[in-house]
């Protein structure tokens, strides 16, 4: 059993570690890593998500129980992280929201999807693709609303909402998802050569993204805010998947679906946690530390959750 789990988890983190080691040892410069990440985010991953959403069984993938189990847990961790940041670490409201956002926004694309693919296979990834499709809108809506309501300075809610909505429509991942859903709903037939080309790019998406993620992580440092970063790590790697598992069982979700969404909820915060903090210039050091620490610990937490499941 332990060897099987290691065979599932280790390849994902070995590729991340290879990217980290390549940049840290200067075998690969920072600029090519940026280009690799841009290729993955702008072209390859949108192709993967396009193909996935264009062929999804929408009724099954967007089961309301999946969304309640996953986002019920994520929002609970957001609230807990905010309260702990305010009461235990005496952070200001805006800083507390940025820390809470790190506990909310998991790295579903760069870590969640590869781990689920290794654990369950492509045929059981539909719930994961459904979560990816709605993750950014739900998380940003909650984070921005909380930030604008609680902080006393900066632009107004309406102006910020317009900026973020416009950014989402320019986001290549959201475009890939949107086009895939459009093809799915309309039944539009695609030429076979186009499908084959999209599949070629899609197959490159996850390994390239994982290697580039390792290179990007070399830019972050564990700051003195290890208390807050450790809190985020515990919430994202232990508490959130535990709540997700409990809700999934209470709601009667199939076991295969439960495994998928629990694994998706057990990964580290995404880079968007850092970008959100940087956008508001609130607790940026904590967000960076949380991403780095949680990603390093995720190899243990994901293995543990696979053992539980």
MARZAKOL-556208 format. One record per residue (C-alpha): residue in one letter; x negated, y negated, z negated. Coordinates in steps of 0.02 Angstrom, whole numbers, padded with zeros to 5 digits, always signed. Layout:
N
aXYZ/...
***
This chain:
309
x+00000+00000+00000/x-00135-00126-00047/x-00233-00084+00110/x-00077-00110+00217/x-00047-00280+00135/x-00228-00329+00161/x-00213-00280+00345/x-00063-00396+00361/x-00129-00548+00268/x-00317-00543+00294/x-00323-00575+00483/x-00225-00737+00465/x-00340-00808+00332/x-00497-00739+00414/x-00457-00844+00567/x-00426-00997+00456/x-00589-00961+00365/x-00682-00943+00529/x-00625-01116+00582/x-00674-01186+00412/x-00846-01104+00418/x-00877-01155+00599/x-00850-01338+00560/x-00933-01337+00389/x-01089-01256+00464/x-01081-01377+00611/x-01070-01239+00740/x-00915-01333+00800/x-00899-01522+00789/x-00746-01611+00721/x-00695-01681+00891/x-00666-01511+00975/x-00564-01457+00824/x-00452-01610+00849/x-00431-01560+01031/x-00388-01381+00983/x-00259-01439+00857/x-00186-01560+00983/x-00174-01421+01113/x-00089-01306+00988/x+00034-01436+00923/x+00070-01523+01089/x+00077-01376+01209/x+00055-01199+01142/x+00168-01199+00987/x+00309-01294+01076/x+00302-01156+01210/x+00314-01022+01075/x+00461-01110+00992/x+00545-01143+01161/x+00539-00959+01207/x+00598-00908+01034/x+00745-01029+01024/x+00797-01002+01206/x+00828-00817+01171/x+00887-00826+00990/x+01052-00753+00934/x+01105-00921+00864/x+01248-00855+00759/x+01136-00731+00671/x+00982-00842+00656/x+01075-00992+00585/x+01168-00892+00453/x+01216-01020+00320/x+01154-00901+00186/x+00977-00912+00255/x+00979-01102+00245/x+01054-01101+00070/x+00928-00974+00004/x+00775-01060+00078/x+00821-01243+00057/x+00906-01217-00109/x+00738-01157-00175/x+00638-01292-00084/x+00748-01433-00149/x+00741-01361-00325/x+00550-01368-00317/x+00559-01546-00250/x+00661-01599-00401/x+00550-01504-00525/x+00391-01578-00450/x+00463-01754-00460/x+00512-01733-00643/x+00342-01658-00690/x+00248-01795-00598/x+00349-01931-00685/x+00357-01858-00861/x+00198-01754-00879/x+00076-01849-00768/x+00153-02024-00790/x+00153-02057-00603/x+00250-02202-00528/x+00414-02163-00436/x+00339-02177-00260/x+00190-02069-00307/x+00305-01941-00386/x+00408-01928-00226/x+00249-01900-00123/x+00195-01762-00242/x+00369-01686-00238/x+00368-01689-00047/x+00210-01581-00051/x+00309-01453-00151/x+00451-01463-00023/x+00367-01454+00148/x+00290-01282+00175/x+00173-01244+00320/x+00302-01141+00413/x+00225-01158+00586/x+00038-01134+00556/x+00050-01007+00414/x+00228-00946+00396/x+00255-00884+00574/x+00088-00791+00589/x+00113-00703+00422/x+00292-00651+00465/x+00235-00590+00636/x+00100-00484+00554/x+00218-00419+00420/x+00379-00389+00517/x+00345-00405+00703/x+00416-00524+00832/x+00586-00439+00832/x+00620-00495+00652/x+00561-00675+00665/x+00729-00753+00711/x+00764-00819+00535/x+00589-00895+00532/x+00618-00985+00696/x+00784-01050+00629/x+00698-01123+00476/x+00564-01204+00584/x+00699-01284+00693/x+00778-01378+00547/x+00631-01397+00428/x+00566-01568+00481/x+00738-01653+00490/x+00794-01586+00321/x+00630-01618+00229/x+00600-01791+00301/x+00780-01843+00271/x+00765-01794+00088/x+00590-01866+00065/x+00625-02032+00150/x+00791-02056+00062/x+00712-02023-00107/x+00561-02133-00071/x+00661-02281-00008/x+00786-02269-00149/x+00657-02257-00288/x+00516-02371-00233/x+00535-02558-00246/x+00428-02615-00099/x+00408-02582+00087/x+00530-02582+00232/x+00714-02547+00210/x+00800-02380+00226/x+00879-02418+00394/x+00716-02476+00474/x+00618-02328+00409/x+00753-02206+00464/x+00750-02277+00640/x+00561-02257+00647/x+00564-02078+00585/x+00708-02025+00698/x+00616-02099+00848/x+00457-02008+00796/x+00552-01843+00784/x+00618-01862+00961/x+00439-01893+01021/x+00373-01744+00922/x+00320-01605+01040/x+00377-01467+00921/x+00551-01542+00907/x+00556-01563+01097/x+00511-01380+01121/x+00646-01326+00998/x+00775-01443+01076/x+00742-01384+01254/x+00747-01202+01198/x+00915-01228+01113/x+00980-01317+01269/x+00931-01169+01378/x+01007-01050+01252/x+01174-01140+01244/x+01192-01175+01430/x+01125-01007+01490/x+01016-01098+01618/x+00911-00969+01715/x+00724-01004+01723/x+00608-00950+01865/x+00504-00798+01818/x+00336-00884+01857/x+00383-01024+01737/x+00429-00900+01601/x+00264-00808+01626/x+00165-00971+01613/x+00257-01021+01454/x+00222-00849+01380/x+00036-00867+01417/x+00028-01030+01320/x+00137-00959+01181/x+00018-00812+01154/x-00126-00934+01126/x-00029-01040+01000/x-00051-00953+00832/x-00236-00902+00841/x-00288-01072+00907/x-00183-01163+00776/x-00253-01056+00633/x-00434-01085+00687/x-00403-01272+00705/x-00316-01277+00535/x-00474-01208+00455/x-00577-01344+00537/x-00457-01481+00482/x-00462-01421+00300/x-00648-01463+00291/x-00599-01647+00286/x-00506-01631+00122/x-00585-01627-00050/x-00518-01568-00215/x-00498-01731-00310/x-00484-01762-00495/x-00295-01743-00477/x-00307-01555-00498/x-00164-01552-00625/x-00039-01618-00499/x-00113-01514-00357/x-00105-01358-00467/x+00077-01395-00509/x+00119-01408-00324/x+00027-01244-00291/x+00123-01151-00427/x+00289-01219-00364/x+00258-01181-00180/x+00171-01013-00198/x+00266-00938-00346/x+00423-01031-00398/x+00496-01068-00226/x+00484-00890-00159/x+00552-00823-00324/x+00706-00933-00312/x+00725-00892-00127/x+00720-00706-00167/x+00849-00726-00306/x+00968-00827-00196/x+00946-00708-00048/x+00993-00560-00158/x+01141-00653-00234/x+01204-00703-00061/x+01187-00526+00005/x+01064-00559+00144/x+00993-00406+00235/x+00827-00345+00170/x+00733-00384+00330/x+00798-00563+00328/x+00755-00579+00144/x+00575-00525+00176/x+00557-00653+00315/x+00623-00804+00221/x+00532-00760+00059/x+00367-00748+00153/x+00405-00913+00241/x+00436-00994+00071/x+00276-00921-00005/x+00151-01016+00103/x+00054-01174+00063/x+00113-01353+00096/x+00096-01410+00276/x-00010-01553+00339/x+00150-01654+00346/x+00138-01667+00157/x-00023-01764+00178/x+00048-01867+00323/x+00202-01914+00221/x+00094-01973+00076/x-00018-02070+00195/x+00132-02150+00281/x+00185-02227+00115/x+00009-02238+00041/x+00068-02146-00115/x-00031-02007-00202/x-00131-01969-00044/x-00270-01887-00146/x-00146-01769-00230/x-00066-01720-00065/x-00236-01681+00014/x-00291-01582-00139/x-00126-01487-00142/x-00142-01436+00041/x-00322-01376+00017/x-00295-01287-00150/x-00131-01204-00100/x-00199-01144+00067/x-00346-01063-00022/x-00233-00978-00149/x-00102-00925-00022/x-00199-00770+00027/x-00171-00705-00150/x+00009-00763-00169/x+00067-00696+00000/x-00016-00529-00038/x+00073-00524-00206/x+00242-00563-00129/x+00217-00429+00003/x+00183-00307-00139/x+00343-00363-00228/x+00446-00350-00070/
***
